[in-house]
Amino acid sequence: MIRFASLRRPGGVAIVARTVLARCTGRIGTLAATTFVAATLYGLPAEAMKIEPVTSPGGIRAWLVENEAVPLVTMNFAFTGGGSAQDPAGKEGLANLLSTMLDEGAGTLDSSAFQTQLTELGVKMGFSASKDNFAGQLTTLSGYRDQAFDLLRAALTEPRFDDEPIGRMKSQIIAGIRDDNEDPNAVAGRMWAAAAFPDHPYGRPGDGTADSVGTLTRADLKTFRNRVFARDNLVIAVVGAIDGKTLGPLLDQTFGALPDKADLTPVANVTPKTGLSLEKAMPAAQTIIQFGGPGLLRADPDFIPAYVMNHILGGGTFTSWLFEEVREKRGLTYGIDTYLAAYDHAGLFVGGTATKPEKAAEALKLIREQITRMAAQGPTEKELADAKRFLTGSYPLRFDTSGGISGQLLGIQLDKLGIDYIDKRNDLVNAVTLEDVRRVAKRILDADALTVVETGALAKQGG
């Protein structure tokens, strides 16, 4: 499937890799084995989970799902509004660089010593920056919980930003950017974002450019961290072998030294530009097509109906209209999908595919026709029933591991959906009617207003 890598908003930070049980050795092996076992034990019905709101003595709030089935604690957290949209102009890639630096030395531990501590304790720690948020995840065996949380405290409040790891990480990022510059998919994503959001932070590449990353300094990292990491924009979800009484003081010990308030640069709400057509010929066997237009913010009452509508139209399954018309009937592509991207300041309807250059015009014509068809007439009763059955039946699969649960709890908090959202989510989907789908399709779908980017082999260049 083709994805807008530069636009996609993660529903959670998936950093802990699953490891084959037979390869597990030592403390890291114990953690990996425990994570493996947890995947079989956490598969409880989503509505059966008890989410406990916890407030630390110092006022730091978190959502907790306590489960003593395995001796594992996973925490997902985010600093809201602290993503790449906070990168100053000309310093694109700063949030991303920071996400690579926090486990590269902190306090009295240089990069090597910090990594050694993580390895010896079997702790998994990672960070990432989306457009809107700066997020992290920590997973540890409960027996090493205090040491693991203290390493996270040091990473967040006492990062060293030594010259050697800064240079090493910048080199790795720049190498990745240069590779992406040769990848038609990555180029299409950047072109689409730049065209849809000119003069807005969403239009700038989150990873930066080779030039912008090359100019970033230790002072830039310190300034960004000091502005973005604070208690008032901190959101936390914890899952595992820990109770609320124990978690509260641990939150203060880990996050209590952060500033009271973040100093965020305001980001304006924005509607993506429509009706644009861009292309870039690149060495490739296929034409990459990426398209999109305005969607909905997550708080919009029509978001769930739009979500159901999108599933029917192009939601990445073998039964979607676009898959049926473009791939199954005509064999123009191996995969095609669409999805809704709800950012803090913009809503998008986006999608993509890849096809032979001589078939690109036909594929794009079919895409427009199916979008027009959905806006004009909507789905059948059976298609709606099938979509709701799939979307409600697959929802529990998001909660099959401790990391999956904590990631979902974090996403629900970021979207401000309420602590009871898991209980009512499937009811919201089942309540969607044909009239709802038809209304929202007419509201957001306009095949003639799509902004379209084509990269790779282009028909008029001879393929």
Wavefront OBJ file of the C-alpha trace (Angstrom):
o trace
v 0.000 0.000 0.000
v 1.148 3.545 -0.696
v 1.298 5.766 2.378
v 1.954 9.444 2.974
v 4.962 8.833 5.183
v 5.531 12.543 5.697
v 1.903 13.115 6.713
v 0.911 10.030 8.674
v -0.004 10.570 12.326
v 0.752 7.626 14.482
v -1.919 6.435 16.837
v 0.751 5.537 19.288
v 4.517 5.158 19.469
v 5.310 1.587 18.479
v 8.929 1.293 19.498
v 9.215 -2.058 21.285
v 10.057 -4.686 18.690
v 8.730 -8.193 19.050
v 11.528 -10.715 19.370
v 11.383 -14.395 18.525
v 11.197 -16.288 21.808
v 13.865 -18.781 20.842
v 16.437 -16.006 20.465
v 15.877 -14.553 23.916
v 18.899 -14.518 26.221
v 19.855 -12.559 29.338
v 17.862 -9.632 30.697
v 17.000 -8.321 27.232
v 15.872 -11.828 26.379
v 13.749 -11.939 29.506
v 12.056 -8.664 28.536
v 11.501 -9.821 24.966
v 10.147 -13.145 26.163
v 7.832 -11.381 28.619
v 6.645 -9.060 25.848
v 6.012 -12.120 23.678
v 3.970 -13.783 26.414
v 2.124 -10.513 27.078
v 0.863 -10.562 23.518
v -1.099 -13.693 24.391
v -2.300 -12.482 27.796
v -3.415 -8.945 27.025
v -5.893 -10.048 24.384
v -8.859 -9.196 26.600
v -12.026 -7.518 25.303
v -11.346 -3.789 25.146
v -14.474 -3.040 27.120
v -13.267 -5.353 29.932
v -10.298 -3.125 30.734
v -10.511 -0.871 33.759
v -8.881 2.492 33.104
v -7.899 4.227 36.320
v -7.181 7.967 36.288
v -4.132 8.601 38.469
v -2.990 11.968 39.809
v 0.435 12.149 41.394
v 1.042 14.073 44.651
v 2.546 16.805 42.453
v -0.501 16.972 40.174
v 0.765 14.952 37.171
v -2.052 12.976 35.592
v -2.018 9.612 33.850
v -4.355 6.834 32.748
v -3.487 3.409 34.132
v -4.545 -0.102 33.192
v -3.221 -2.347 35.929
v -2.515 -5.933 34.913
v -0.378 -8.267 37.002
v -0.523 -11.106 34.465
v 3.086 -10.475 33.428
v 5.851 -8.557 35.262
v 5.972 -5.808 32.653
v 5.319 -2.058 32.744
v 4.814 -0.002 29.578
v 4.371 3.759 29.502
v 3.495 5.891 26.494
v 3.607 9.654 26.862
v 3.567 12.762 24.720
v 4.143 16.481 24.911
v 1.162 17.847 23.024
v 1.804 20.525 20.448
v 5.516 19.744 20.628
v 6.080 18.080 17.275
v 7.834 19.176 14.113
v 5.361 22.034 13.656
v 7.435 23.714 16.391
v 10.620 23.576 14.287
v 11.738 27.160 13.580
v 11.844 28.152 9.919
v 15.195 27.153 8.520
v 15.715 24.571 11.269
v 13.435 21.857 9.891
v 14.229 18.461 11.390
v 15.005 19.796 14.872
v 12.267 17.846 16.688
v 13.274 14.722 14.797
v 16.945 15.154 15.711
v 15.972 15.655 19.350
v 14.048 12.370 19.267
v 17.256 10.551 18.319
v 19.378 12.262 20.979
v 17.567 11.674 24.273
v 18.958 8.161 24.764
v 22.444 9.216 23.643
v 23.646 10.232 27.085
v 22.139 11.952 30.120
v 23.341 13.143 33.499
v 26.660 11.499 34.366
v 26.248 8.834 31.654
v 27.677 9.445 28.198
v 26.135 7.773 25.147
v 27.957 4.472 25.584
v 27.264 4.263 29.313
v 23.592 5.159 28.888
v 23.094 2.525 26.207
v 24.923 -0.015 28.370
v 22.529 0.694 31.237
v 19.513 0.171 28.961
v 20.992 -3.082 27.693
v 21.920 -4.480 31.094
v 18.491 -3.717 32.543
v 16.652 -4.891 29.437
v 14.897 -1.543 29.127
v 13.315 -0.441 25.849
v 13.170 3.333 25.430
v 12.380 5.368 22.341
v 11.122 8.737 21.137
v 9.491 10.171 18.027
v 8.182 13.471 16.707
v 4.999 13.710 14.643
v 3.650 16.913 13.156
v 1.796 17.801 16.360
v 3.369 15.903 19.249
v 6.660 14.737 20.701
v 6.173 11.224 22.073
v 8.038 8.511 23.892
v 7.667 4.987 25.176
v 9.301 3.052 27.990
v 8.984 -0.688 28.552
v 10.628 -2.464 31.468
v 10.397 -5.534 33.600
v 8.719 -4.580 36.867
v 11.800 -5.700 38.817
v 13.850 -2.941 37.177
v 11.032 -0.382 37.128
v 12.642 2.232 39.359
v 15.963 2.149 37.496
v 14.190 2.338 34.135
v 12.055 5.317 35.116
v 15.120 7.060 36.511
v 16.897 6.626 33.166
v 13.881 8.193 31.477
v 13.958 11.062 33.992
v 17.583 11.724 33.127
v 16.892 11.516 29.382
v 14.118 14.104 29.594
v 15.580 16.488 32.167
v 19.360 16.075 31.903
v 20.203 15.184 28.288
v 23.894 15.732 27.536
v 23.790 16.548 23.799
v 27.473 15.686 23.433
v 29.208 16.566 20.174
v 29.982 13.017 19.046
v 26.416 11.622 19.134
v 25.043 14.863 17.658
v 27.387 14.513 14.706
v 26.637 10.802 14.363
v 22.873 11.251 14.439
v 22.952 14.181 12.041
v 24.989 12.101 9.604
v 22.519 9.229 9.816
v 19.520 11.523 9.320
v 21.121 13.306 6.368
v 21.951 9.946 4.775
v 18.304 8.940 5.191
v 17.097 12.212 3.667
v 19.348 11.709 0.663
v 17.997 8.190 0.238
v 14.442 9.566 0.449
v 15.285 12.098 -2.243
v 15.731 9.135 -4.581
v 12.528 7.394 -3.461
v 9.467 8.358 -5.558
v 7.099 7.593 -2.656
v 8.946 9.834 -0.218
v 9.324 12.584 -2.811
v 5.599 12.447 -3.605
v 4.727 12.787 0.079
v 6.948 15.828 0.508
v 5.699 17.426 -2.695
v 2.081 16.904 -1.686
v 2.592 18.409 1.763
v 4.482 21.408 0.390
v 1.789 22.057 -2.219
v -1.151 21.559 0.150
v 0.318 23.623 3.004
v 2.469 26.418 1.585
v 3.794 28.826 4.227
v 2.573 26.552 7.027
v 4.560 24.216 9.316
v 2.602 21.201 8.011
v 4.112 21.825 4.582
v 7.687 21.495 5.810
v 9.439 18.116 5.997
v 9.468 16.744 9.529
v 12.857 15.104 8.972
v 14.209 18.351 7.577
v 16.499 18.744 4.599
v 20.172 17.909 4.290
v 20.942 21.621 4.558
v 18.658 22.356 7.528
v 19.790 19.347 9.550
v 23.397 20.206 8.843
v 23.012 23.568 10.584
v 21.403 22.242 13.806
v 23.419 22.729 16.987
v 23.494 21.693 20.618
v 22.014 25.091 21.512
v 19.087 24.434 19.147
v 18.382 21.109 20.854
v 18.495 22.651 24.327
v 16.222 25.530 23.340
v 13.653 23.237 21.734
v 13.604 20.870 24.705
v 13.251 23.760 27.162
v 10.313 25.187 25.205
v 8.419 21.971 24.494
v 8.885 19.623 27.463
v 6.625 20.728 30.309
v 4.018 19.382 32.697
v 1.059 21.301 31.308
v 1.266 19.633 27.887
v 2.220 16.171 29.169
v -0.114 13.240 28.473
v 0.624 9.781 29.937
v -0.714 6.236 29.642
v 0.644 3.309 31.681
v -0.148 -0.384 31.397
v 1.116 -3.329 33.396
v 2.233 -4.608 36.772
v 1.925 -1.414 38.791
v -0.868 0.090 40.881
v -1.991 3.698 41.140
v -0.530 4.195 44.594
v 2.917 3.231 43.322
v 2.606 5.051 40.008
v 1.777 8.488 41.447
v 5.100 9.194 43.211
v 6.961 7.588 40.315
v 5.410 10.129 37.940
v 6.649 12.971 40.138
v 10.129 11.483 40.301
v 10.238 11.076 36.515
v 8.526 14.233 35.241
v 8.411 16.521 38.287
v 11.508 18.532 37.373
v 10.017 19.664 34.063
v 8.848 23.284 33.751
v 5.265 24.081 34.705
v 4.300 25.389 31.270
v 5.490 24.881 27.719
v 6.397 27.869 25.561
v 4.885 26.783 22.266
v 4.765 28.794 19.058
v 1.110 29.137 17.972
v 0.190 27.071 14.914
v -2.682 28.328 12.778
v -5.572 26.186 11.626
v -5.290 25.548 7.906
v -7.213 24.035 5.015
v -5.117 22.215 2.398
v -4.917 23.730 -1.061
v -7.062 21.972 -3.633
v -7.083 21.386 -7.367
v -3.306 21.349 -7.827
v -1.445 18.958 -10.114
v 2.292 18.352 -9.783
v 4.695 15.786 -11.185
v 8.346 14.893 -11.020
v 10.042 12.398 -13.326
v 12.400 10.043 -11.477
v 14.131 6.766 -12.308
v 11.499 4.137 -11.476
v 9.471 1.362 -13.052
v 6.107 2.778 -11.968
v 4.234 6.008 -11.527
v 3.455 6.901 -7.931
v 0.122 8.716 -7.549
v -0.715 10.521 -4.331
v -3.901 12.521 -4.006
v -5.939 14.255 -1.360
v -7.945 17.158 -0.153
v -9.680 18.543 2.928
v -10.993 16.139 5.553
v -12.257 16.630 9.097
v -10.777 17.459 12.476
v -11.108 14.649 15.001
v -13.557 16.644 17.131
v -15.966 17.067 14.204
v -19.266 15.213 14.866
v -19.043 13.787 11.343
v -15.658 12.161 11.875
v -16.959 8.662 12.691
v -19.376 8.656 9.717
v -16.485 9.850 7.533
v -14.315 7.061 8.937
v -16.939 4.473 7.983
v -17.397 6.071 4.563
v -13.655 6.017 3.906
v -13.465 2.326 4.814
v -15.990 1.541 2.096
v -14.369 3.823 -0.472
v -10.694 2.980 -0.064
v -9.913 1.954 3.478
v -7.140 -0.475 2.695
v -9.169 -3.702 2.529
v -9.822 -6.049 -0.378
v -13.503 -5.052 -0.379
v -13.133 -1.293 -0.884
v -14.529 0.320 -3.996
v -11.143 1.545 -5.165
v -9.493 -1.834 -4.648
v -12.290 -3.533 -6.558
v -12.348 -1.099 -9.489
v -8.661 -0.283 -9.890
v -7.006 -3.540 -8.906
v -9.473 -6.442 -9.110
v -11.372 -5.521 -12.273
v -8.542 -3.944 -14.239
v -5.291 -5.029 -12.626
v -3.810 -1.531 -12.714
v -2.101 -1.759 -9.334
v -1.152 -4.132 -6.530
v -2.651 -1.887 -3.895
v -4.586 1.317 -3.387
v -5.981 2.946 -0.284
v -7.318 6.126 1.237
v -7.478 7.314 4.820
v -8.400 10.244 7.013
v -5.584 12.171 8.693
v -6.794 14.331 11.564
v -4.105 16.721 12.739
v -4.531 19.316 15.446
v -4.906 22.112 12.902
v -6.044 20.421 9.690
v -8.127 17.488 8.523
v -7.195 15.537 5.398
v -8.639 12.926 3.080
v -5.645 11.345 1.349
v -4.681 8.261 -0.611
v -2.306 6.769 -3.094
v -1.357 4.004 -5.475
v 1.324 2.949 -7.942
v 0.838 1.793 -11.522
v 2.505 1.495 -14.895
v 3.178 4.923 -16.431
v 0.998 4.211 -19.445
v -1.878 3.316 -17.096
v -1.554 6.277 -14.731
v -4.161 8.419 -16.475
v -6.646 5.558 -16.479
v -6.040 4.812 -12.797
v -6.483 8.451 -11.821
v -9.689 8.638 -13.877
v -11.072 5.610 -12.021
v -10.118 7.104 -8.672
v -11.986 10.296 -9.479
v -15.002 8.324 -10.711
v -15.292 6.306 -7.510
v -14.918 9.401 -5.346
v -17.646 11.106 -7.395
v -19.842 8.011 -7.108
v -19.489 7.979 -3.320
v -20.308 11.691 -3.080
v -23.293 11.336 -5.403
v -24.971 8.157 -4.175
v -23.111 6.615 -1.249
v -22.931 2.905 -0.418
v -25.627 0.259 -0.195
v -27.160 -0.953 3.050
v -25.153 -4.176 2.767
v -21.879 -2.327 2.194
v -22.553 -0.181 5.241
v -23.431 -3.212 7.381
v -20.294 -5.057 6.222
v -18.111 -2.035 6.976
v -19.518 -1.625 10.478
v -19.076 -5.333 11.152
v -15.415 -5.177 10.098
v -14.620 -1.949 11.971
v -16.216 -3.078 15.220
v -14.862 -6.618 15.013
v -11.278 -5.524 14.361
v -11.199 -2.859 17.074
v -10.166 -5.240 19.910
v -7.057 -6.195 17.913
v -5.621 -2.795 18.811
v -5.408 -3.941 22.440
v -3.519 -7.216 22.043
v -0.306 -6.147 23.823
v 0.636 -3.804 26.643
v 2.206 -1.478 24.093
v -0.937 -1.577 21.993
v -3.101 -0.720 24.973
v -0.900 2.133 26.188
v -0.621 3.504 22.666
v -4.396 3.483 22.265
v -4.908 5.147 25.652
v -2.415 7.844 24.697
v -4.114 8.452 21.353
v -7.531 8.720 22.985
v -6.172 11.352 25.355
v -4.442 13.270 22.566
v -7.709 13.362 20.627
v -9.639 14.362 23.767
v -12.187 11.574 23.280
v -12.815 10.864 26.971
v -11.907 8.028 29.324
v -15.070 6.099 28.337
v -14.308 6.174 24.611
v -13.276 2.501 24.423
v -16.639 1.489 25.882
v -18.670 3.586 23.475
v -16.544 3.533 20.315
v -18.236 0.545 18.656
v -21.655 1.952 19.525
v -20.685 5.146 17.703
v -19.719 3.130 14.631
v -22.897 1.026 14.757
v -25.005 4.175 15.034
v -23.840 5.451 11.637
v -26.656 5.462 9.087
v -26.724 5.565 5.302
v -27.868 9.167 5.543
v -24.858 9.977 7.728
v -22.465 8.449 5.208
v -24.094 10.162 2.243
v -24.099 13.515 4.031
v -20.436 13.379 4.987
v -19.416 12.080 1.564
v -21.064 15.090 -0.076
v -19.422 17.317 2.498
v -15.783 16.313 2.033
v -15.427 14.495 -1.291
v -14.799 16.473 -4.466
v -12.971 14.540 -7.166
v -12.312 17.683 -9.194
v -10.699 19.464 -6.235
v -8.083 16.824 -5.444
v -4.473 17.904 -5.254
v -2.560 15.226 -7.149
v 1.164 14.467 -7.251
v 2.764 12.000 -9.664
v 6.371 10.901 -9.349
v 8.573 8.203 -10.814
v 8.139 7.033 -14.392
v 5.850 9.436 -16.231
v 4.108 8.482 -19.462
v 5.029 11.642 -21.359
v 8.689 11.090 -20.527
v 8.459 7.712 -22.171
v 8.170 5.711 -18.913
l 1 2 3 4 5 6 7 8 9 10 11 12 13 14 15 16 17 18 19 20 21 22 23 24 25 26 27 28 29 30 31 32 33 34 35 36 37 38 39 40 41 42 43 44 45 46 47 48 49 50 51 52 53 54 55 56 57 58 59 60 61 62 63 64 65 66 67 68 69 70 71 72 73 74 75 76 77 78 79 80 81 82 83 84 85 86 87 88 89 90 91 92 93 94 95 96 97 98 99 100 101 102 103 104 105 106 107 108 109 110 111 112 113 114 115 116 117 118 119 120 121 122 123 124 125 126 127 128 129 130 131 132 133 134 135 136 137 138 139 140 141 142 143 144 145 146 147 148 149 150 151 152 153 154 155 156 157 158 159 160 161 162 163 164 165 166 167 168 169 170 171 172 173 174 175 176 177 178 179 180 181 182 183 184 185 186 187 188 189 190 191 192 193 194 195 196 197 198 199 200 201 202 203 204 205 206 207 208 209 210 211 212 213 214 215 216 217 218 219 220 221 222 223 224 225 226 227 228 229 230 231 232 233 234 235 236 237 238 239 240 241 242 243 244 245 246 247 248 249 250 251 252 253 254 255 256 257 258 259 260 261 262 263 264 265 266 267 268 269 270 271 272 273 274 275 276 277 278 279 280 281 282 283 284 285 286 287 288 289 290 291 292 293 294 295 296 297 298 299 300 301 302 303 304 305 306 307 308 309 310 311 312 313 314 315 316 317 318 319 320 321 322 323 324 325 326 327 328 329 330 331 332 333 334 335 336 337 338 339 340 341 342 343 344 345 346 347 348 349 350 351 352 353 354 355 356 357 358 359 360 361 362 363 364 365 366 367 368 369 370 371 372 373 374 375 376 377 378 379 380 381 382 383 384 385 386 387 388 389 390 391 392 393 394 395 396 397 398 399 400 401 402 403 404 405 406 407 408 409 410 411 412 413 414 415 416 417 418 419 420 421 422 423 424 425 426 427 428 429 430 431 432 433 434 435 436 437 438 439 440 441 442 443 444 445 446 447 448 449 450 451 452 453 454 455 456 457 458 459 460 461 462 463
